[in-house]
């Protein structure tokens, strides 16, 4: 029931223009020393803040994706369910703790000049809703990116 309530209030996220969307869907390899990470949401109705450590990379909904070029190496990638508060509340954006509801982090090793795809989802249990992040196969990730529009990344 809580997941339904969450999805019902999730807003659309700001989308990038058609040119930026088309450029990202070319899946150009990242430059030397960097890895490309594509993120998308697995189910309709939810929106999430995408994080690298405590750095906000962007906010995505079921209709959107983002790409982040990150330095090669180990990264603490995560997500937070409270995308609505993050987008609308200056207090949430400036919270030095960076702890939004349902926040999850996992460590991923990203190799130079490689492209990775991550699916953001949600799990619900009595009294608890948590976002999930999982790496998916490139073929599956590309298909999901092609079905969605590019969101505006945080620069």
N, C-alpha and C positions, 0 to 999 in steps of 0.2 A: 504494500500500500504506500509506503514512504517513497519508493522509487517512482510510482505513478505521480505523486504529488510533485516530486522533484522535476520530472519531465514536463509536467503541465506548466510550470512557471519558467522553464528554461527559455531565454530569449534567443532570437537569431543573433548570430555574431556578425560584426562588420566584415564585408568581403572585399578583397582586393579587386582591381579591375580585370577585364577580360585578357589584356595583354600579359599581366603578371600570372594569371591562371594558366594561360597557354604556355608561357615560358617554363613554369614549374612542372608542367605535364610532359615536358621533353626529357625530364629525368637526366639532366646534364650531370656528369660526374663532378664532384667537388674538387677544388684545387689541392695541390700537394700539401700534406700536413693537416688536411681537414677531412671530415666525414659529413655526409648529408644524412639528415634524419627527417623523415616524413612522419607526421602524426595525423591520425583521423579517429573519429568516434565510431564505435561499433553499432550503436543502436539509436533509433530516432528519439528525439525529444530531450536529450541531455546535452549540456554544455559543460566544458571543463577548462580550467587553466592548465596549460602545459608548462612544466618546470624543468630546469636544469639546475640542480641544487635548489637554491632559493630564488634563482633568476627566472622571471616570468618570460617565456618565449612567445606566448600568444594564447588566445582563447578560441577554442573550436567547438562547434556544435555538430549535429548529425549531418548537416549539409556541407561541411567545410573540412579543410585540411590546412596544415602549415608545413613549411620546410625550414629547418634550422641547420645551417652549416656550422659545425662545432669542431674545435681542435681535436685531432685524433688523440685517443687515450681513453681512460676510464671516466665515465660520467654517471652521476646520480640523477637519472631521469625520473620524472614523476608527473603526477596530475593531482588536481584538486577539484572536487565536485562543485564547490561554491563559486562557480564562474560568474553567476549573476551578481553576487555581492562584490566580487573582485572587479567586475567591469563598471559597476555603478557607484561604488563606495570609495571615496578618497581614503577613508580610514583603513579599509581593507587593503587597498593598493599600497599604502604606506606603513602597514603593520610590520615592524622590524622582525617579528617572529616568523612571518610568512607562513603561518599555520592556518590553512583554510579547512573547512570541513571535509572529511573523507579523504584526506591527503595520503598519497602513497608514493614511495620512491623505490626504485630498483637500480642496481649498478649494472651498466652495460659497457663493454669494451668496444670502442669504435675504431676501426682501422683507417688509415689514410687512404683517400681517394675511393672509399667504399660508400655505398648508399644503403640505408637501413629504413625499414618501415615498422611503425609502432601503432598498435591498435589500443585505443583507450576505451575502457568499459566501466561497468559498475557491478558490484555485488551487494546484495542486501541480506541482512540477517535481522532478527528482532532487535530493535534499538540501535542498529548500526548500518550505515551506508558508506561504502568505501569505493573509490575508483580503483581501476586496475590498469596496468600497462604491460603489454606483451609484444615482443618482436614477432613479426609474421614473415612468411616467405615473400620474397620480392615479387613474384607473379601475383600473389593475392593482394599485396599492398598496392601495386600499380593499378590493378583493377579497381580497388576501392577509391584511390585518388582520382582516377578518371571519371568516377561517378559523382564526384563532389566538386565544389568550388573553393578556390583558395581564399583563406581568411587573411586578414591583415596581421602580419607578424609584428611583434614588439621589436623595435630597433634599439 
